[in-house]
Amino acid sequence: MDVWAGDMAEAVQPLVLAIRRVQDSSRFSIKSPGVKILNTAHSAAESALDLCIFLEDFLDKRTTKALVVEMREAACELEDAVDSHVSEQFHSQSETEDELISLDLQGVRQDIDVFTQKMKKLHRVFNPWFLEKSDILPGFRVSRNRFISWYATKAASVFLGTKKDYIQDLENWLPGGDDYGSLLSSDFSGRMLKSHYHEIKHRLTSWWTDKAASFFMADCCIQELPKQHVDSSVSSSMVGFTALFCKIRDGLIDDKSDVVHPIIGMAGIGKTALAKKMLQDPLISSKFECRIFVRMGPKYDWEETVRAIAAQLDPDADEMLKRGNKDLQDCLRKTFKVKKSLIVLDDVWEGRIFGDLQTIIKYRNSISKVFLTSRRTRVAEEFIMPVVYKVPFLNEEESWDLLRGKIFGEERCPHELEEAGKKIAENCEGLPLLILTVASLLSKAEKTPEHWIEVAANKTNSIFVDAYEQVLEVLYPSYDYLNQNQKTFFLYMAAIPQNCDVRISKFINLWSVEGFLGVTSYDEVRRHVVISISGLVDENVALCIQVSAVSNYWKPKVCSLHSVFWYLSKKEARNEKFLQVLNSYTDASVQGIESQRRLSIYKNILFSIKDVRDSIASISAVRSLLCTGPYHQYQVPICLDLRLLKTLDAITIRFYEFPLDVLKLIHLKFLSLTCNGNLPPSISQLWNLQCLILGQHLIIKSSVSRSYLPVEIWELQELEYLQIMGRNLPDPPPGAVLRNLMILKDVGAHTCTTRVVKSIPNLRKLRVHDIESSEFDAALPPSFYDDISHLKELRSLQYLVVHPNLMSVAAAPAPSLSTSHLRKLTLSGCGYSWKDMSKIAELPGLLALKLKYYAFRGEKWRVEEWEFRWLEYLSIEDTDLVQWTGGNQIFRRLKLLSIKNCYKLREIPYLYSLSEVRLVDCNPSAASFARTMVADWCSVSVYSSWLGGGRVL
C-alpha cells in the first residue's frame, strides 16, 4: 500500500485497518458466515483504496475534494457500524468466563452491503479507462494520461452531480475541434491520438449508454471555496529589511556573484514588497538597463513566463510575441547576452524553473541577473544554490514601527495608546502583512485607550479575527498545495492551543493510532511524521523551534504555528469535519459539531459544565478526545461515554483514582491520564492499546515500598509505547513477551531485571527515573547495566536520579557499558567520577551524550585522543567541573557543544570539528575560550542572564 497515496486514500485507510484489526484479533471467535462478511467488506475497502490511489494522479483539487467527502462519509459509516457492533457484543459477554468473545456479524451485514454497492458504483463509472486504458489508447503515454485526466474529472463531476441527461452531457464534454486540441501534444503521439478520436468517442459513449447512467449518486455537489479579501491599500514597507535589502542589492550588482539570487520566506513576510523595492532602487536602475517583474504563482507555465518577460523587454514587440516559443527563447537569450537585465520572478513554486531559465540566460559569465522569491525552501534547494536569503520575522521594535507608521504616518502616536499599541504589534508575531492589516483595521476603529487595551489583551479579538480572515487569501495556497500527509498533520496541529509548541514525539504516538498513513509499524509512522513536519517547515507553513542534535538528516523535534496559520488550521479542520476545538462554553453547541470525529479541549474546566458534557456525549462517532489545555490539578467529570474512542489524551487532567469507565472503551489505542491510584488488573480488556501514558500528580512520596503495574499489563500485546511515572513493570509470567514495545519511560531501575528486559526484546528507548533520599533507598542495582545489555536493539538510554545525595565526599564509580548499539546516552544526578568517563568513551556507536545535574563530579576531566571518536553532540549542564583539557585531535566528529550553568568551568579544549558552540550562564573564562573557536565554520553563542537580562555575543 502506498502510504503517500493522497486525499482519497486517507479517507479509506482507517476503515481498512479497522476491518483488518477485527480479522486478526485473537480475542474473537467469529461465527459463520462472519468471516465471509468481513472478507467482503475488506475486499471492497481495499478495492476502493486501489482506485483512490489511481485517481489521485488524474483529478484536479476541487473534484478530488468532493470525492473525498463522499468516500470518507461512506468509510466512516461502515467503520462506526463495525466498531459499535463489536463493542456491544464484547460488553454483553464480558461477564462470562470464556476467554474468547463470540462475534456475530450478521448485524452489520446490511451496512457492509451498502458500502460495497457504493464502491461498485464508483468502480463501474471509472472502469473503461481504469481497467481498459491501454485498449482505449494503445501505445500512447503522455497524451493518454492527459485524456484520462480530462475524462476522470468529467466522469467524477457527473458521478457526484444531479444531472439527468448523462449521454448528452458526455457528448458535450467529449472533445472536438478547438477543445480537443487542448488535450493533444504537438508530437507524433498527439497526431495519432487524433486519428483514434471517433473510435474513442464511440466506445465511451456506448459504454456510458449501456452501463453508467444507472449508477450515479445524487445530492453531492462541488462548491467553490469562498474567496477571502485583503485590503488592496495595504502595502508593505522596508521596516526591518534594510540590512537584508542592502545585502541582496550588493550581490545583484556584483559582476562576480551568482546569476540567480533566491529569497525564501513565509507568505506575507514581505518578499514581494522587497522585490518591487529592489527594482526601484537607484543603484539597480543604473546597473541594469532592463528590469523585468513577472508574477509566477502555483500554476507553472514556462511558455507564458517567456512571453511575459518578452512583453516587458519590448512592449512594442508584437511581431516577436507571434513567434513560436523556441524562437522567442532564442531571441531573449541573445538579448540578455548584450543588454544588462534584472529579471525578478515573484512567488516561484516550482524548482524546475532553474532548468527552464537556462534556455534564456546563462548561469556562468552572464551580465544579466535573476532575483526570485518563493515561499518554498525546496525551490532553492533543488538548484543547490550557494547563497539563499531567508527573510526573518520583524522583532518587537520593528513591528511597532511598522504598525505606528501605518496608522499615524508622520504624526506621533498618543502616549496613552503606546503601551497597548506595542502589545498589539507584538501579537502580530513579526509578520508584516498581518501588522499592516491589523493597522488598517485599527485606523478605521476608535482610537481610545480602552479599545486598544481590549484588542491587545486577546488575539481572539474581532480585530485580529478580521485580520486573519483578510490575509488568508495570501496564505491559503501554502496549505492548498501541500501533499495529503502534510495537510493532515497541519490540520492535526489545530489540536494544540494558539502559540503552544508541538512536540513531534507526541504526535508520532497519536498518528500511530489514527491510521492516516495505512501503516502499523511504529518506525514507519515515525519516519513519515518526521517527513511531513519537515515538509511543513520547508514550505514555511510551520516554524521549527528545536531540531535533533544527532540525525542523518535534518529532523525537527519541536514545532509551532504562526497565529495566522494556526487560525487557518483550526478553521479548515472544522470545515473538513476533521477536528473541532472547544475553547469556550459556546463552542460545545456550534453547528456541525455532531459530525466531528475528533475533539480538542483547550480548557479542561469545560468538563465541569453539564451542558458541555452532554454535548460531547451526544457525538456518538467521535474517535479522539484530546485535552490539550493547561494542567488542571482538580478532578473534573470528564465524559467517558464515547464507546468508539480510539484516542483519549487526558494527561493534563488529574484523576484521584484510575477511572474504571475507561475500561469500557475497548477500541482505545492511545490512553494518557494523570492519577496516583493503582492500575486495575482489568486493564487487559483494552487489548488494542498501543500507547499507554500514566502520569502522577506532583508530589514526593515518602514510602519504602515500590509501586508496580498489575501483571496483566503483559497481556497488552499491541503496546508500542509505555510511560509510567512512579511505577514499575512487574516480572512477566512464564512465556509472556511484549514484542511490539519499543519505548519504555519513567520506570525505576529495579524494573530492569533480566526477566523483564528479556521479555521486551525490541526495546529502542529506555528512560529510568530513580529517587534517592534518606526515606527511600533507590540506589542503582549492581546488575542494572549488565541487565540492560540484553536489550540488543536499544538505541537510547536515559538514567536520571531525581534527588541525588550530593553530600557524599567520594564520587561513585561509573559502571562499564556493553550496549554496543547505543546511540544516545543521558545521565543525570549519578555523581560518577570524571576519571571513569573512559568507560563510556568505549561505546563504539555513541553519537550523543548529555550530562546533567552532577552526572559526573570532580574538578578535572582530561579527554584522550582515542575516546569518543564518533560523538557528534555533547551537552554538559550543572557540574563542578573546573578544568577540561585534552589533546589536539579529540572529538574528531563533534558538531555541537552545549554547556549550561557550569559556573566553575574555566577552560575548554580547542575542538576543530565544531560547527556550533552554545554557552548559557557559564564562567566568563570559559566564554573567552569558546570565542577562540569562532571561525567561518563555527558559530559561538554566549548567553549570560546577569548581563542586563541576558544577551547573545
C-alpha positions, 0 to 999 in steps of 0.5 A: 500500500502506498502510504503517500497515496493522497486525499482519497486514500486517507479517507479509506485507510482507517476503515481498512485497518479497522476491518483488518484489526477485527480479522486478526484479533485473537480475542474473537471467535467469529461465527459463520458466515462472519468471516465471509462478511468481513472478507467482503467488506475488506475486499471492497475497502481495499478495492476502493483504496486501489482506485483512490490511489489511481485517481489521485494522479488524474483529478484536479483539487476541487473534484478530488475534494468532493470525492473525498467527502463522499468516500470518507462519509461512506468509510466512516459509516461502515467503520462506526457500524463495525466498531459499535457492533463489536463493542456491544457484543464484547460488553454483553459477554464480558461477564462470562468466563470464556476467554474468547468473545463470540462475534456475530456479524450478521448485524452489520451485514446490511451496512457492509452491503451498502458500502460495497454497492457504493464502491461498485458504483464508483468502480463501474463509472471509472472502469473503461479507462481504469481497467481498459486504458491501454485498449482505449489508447494503445501505445500512447503515454503522455497524451493518454494520461492527459485524456484520462485526466480530462475524462476522470474529472468529467466522469467524477463531476457527473458521478457526484452531480444531479444531472439527468441527461448523462449521454448528452452531457458526455457528448458535450464534454467529449472533445472536438475541434478547438477543445480537443486540441487542448488535450493533444501534444504537438508530437507524433503521439498527439497526431495519432491520438487524433486519428483514434478520436471517433473510435474513442468517442464511440466506445465511451459513449456506448459504454456510458449508454449501456452501463453508467447512467444507472449508477450515479449518486445524487445530492453531492455537489462541488462548491467553490471555496469562498474567496477571502479579501485583503485590503488592496491599500495595504502595502508593505514597507522596508521596516526591518529589511534594510540590512537584508535589502542592502545585502541582496542589492550588493550581490545583484550588482556584483559582476562576480556573484551568482546569476540567480539570487533566491529569497525564501520566506513565509507568505506575507513576510514581505518578499514581494514588497522587497522585490518591487523595492529592489527594482526601484532602487537607484543603484539597480536602475543604473546597473541594469538597463532592463528590469523585468517583474513577472508574477509566477504563482502555483500554476507553472507555465514556462511558455507564458513566463517567456512571453511575459518577460518578452512583453516587458523587454519590448512592449512594442514587440508584437511581431516577436510575441507571434513567434513560436516559443523556441524562437522567442527563447532564442531571441531573449537569450541573445538579448540578455547576452548584450543588454544588462537585465534584472529579471525578478520572478515573484512567488516561484513554486516550482524548482524546475524553473532553474532548468527552464531559465537556462534556455534564456540566460546563462548561469556562468559569465552572464551580465544579466541577473535573476532575483526570485522569491518563493515561499518554498525552501525546496525551490532553492534547494533543488538548484543547490544554490550557494547563497539563499536569503531567508527573510526573518520575522520583524522583532518587537521594535520593528513591528511597532514601527511598522504598525505606528507608521501605518496608522499615524504616518508622520504624526506621533502616536498618543502616549496613552495608546503606546503601551497597548499599541506595542502589545498589539504589534507584538501579537502580530508575531513579526509578520508584516502583512498581518501588522499592516492589516491589523493597522488598517483595521485599527485606523478605521476603529476608535482610537481610545485607550480602552479599545486598544487595551481590549484588542491587545489583551486577546488575539481572539479579538474581532480585530485580529479575527478580521485580520486573519480572515483578510490575509488568508487569501495570501496564505491559503495556497501554502496549505492548498498545495501541500501533499495529503500527509502534510495537510493532515498533520497541519490540520492535526496541529489545530489540536494544540492551543494558539502559540503552544509548541508541538512536540513531534514525539507526541504526535508520532504516538497519536498518528500511530493510532489514527491510521492516516498513513495505512501503516502499523509499524511504529518506525514507519509512522515515525519516519513519515511524521518526521517527513511531513513536519519537515515538509511543513517547515520547508514550505514555511507553513510551520516554524521549527523551534528545536531540531535533533542534535544527532540525525542523518538528516535534518529532523525537527523535534519541536514545532509551532504555528504562526497565529495566522496559520494556526487560525487557518488550521483550526478553521479548515479542520472544522470545515473538513469535519476533521477536528473541532476545538472547544475553547469556550462554553459556546463552542460545545453547541456550534453547528456541525459539531455532531459530525466531528470525529475528533475533539480538542479541549483547550480548557479542561474546566469545560468538563465541569459544565453539564451542558458541555458534557452532554454535548460531547456525549451526544457525538456518538462517532467521535474517535479522539478526545484530546485535552490539550489545555493547561494542567488542571490539578482538580478532578473534573467529570470528564465524559467517558461515554464515547464507546468508539474512542480510539484516542483519549489524551487526558494527561493534563487532567488529574484523576484521584483514582484510575477511572474504571469507565475507561475500561469500557472503551475497548477500541482505545489505542492511545490512553494518557491520564494523570492519577496516583491510584493503582492500575486495575488488573482489568486493564487487559480488556483494552487489548488494542492499546498501543500507547499507554501514558500514566502520569502522577500528580506532583508530589514526593512520596515518602514510602519504602515500598515500590509501586508496580503495574498489575501483571496483566499489563503483559497481556497488552500485546499491541503496546508500542509505547509505555510511560509510567511515572512512579511505577514499575513493570512487574516480572512477566509470567512464564512465556509472556513477551511484549514484542511490539514495545519499543519505548519504555519511560519513567520506570525505576531501575529495579524494573530492569531485571533480566526477566523483564528486559528479556521479555521486551526484546525490541526495546529502542528507548529506555528512560529510568527515573530513580529517587534517592533520599534518606526515606527511600533507598533507590540506589542503582542495582549492581546488575542494572547495566549488565541487565540492560545489555540484553536489550540488543536493539536499544538505541537510547538510554536515559538514567536520571536520579531525581534527588541525588545525595550530593553530600557524599565526599567520594564520587561513585564509580561509573559502571562499564557499558556493553550496549554496543548499539547505543546511540544516545546516552543521558545521565543525570544526578549519578555523581560518577567520577570524571576519571571513569568517563573512559568507560563510556568513551568505549561505546563504539556507536555513541553519537550523543551524550548529555550530562546533567545535574552532577552526572559526573563530579570532580574538578578535572576531566582530561579527554584522550585522543582515542575516546569518543571518536564518533560523538557528534553532540555533547551537552554538559549542564550543572557540574563542578567541573573546573578544568577540561583539557585534552589533546589536539585531535579529540572529538574528531566528529563533534558538531555541537557543544552545549554547556549550561550553568557550569559556573566553575568551568574555566577552560575548554579544549580547542575542538576543530570539528565544531560547527556550533558552540552554545554557552548559557550562564557559564564562567566568563573564562570559559566564554573567552575560550569558546570565542577562540573557536569562532571561525567561518565554520563555527558559530559561538553563542554566549548567553549570560542572564546577569548581563542586563537580562541576558544577551547573545555575543 
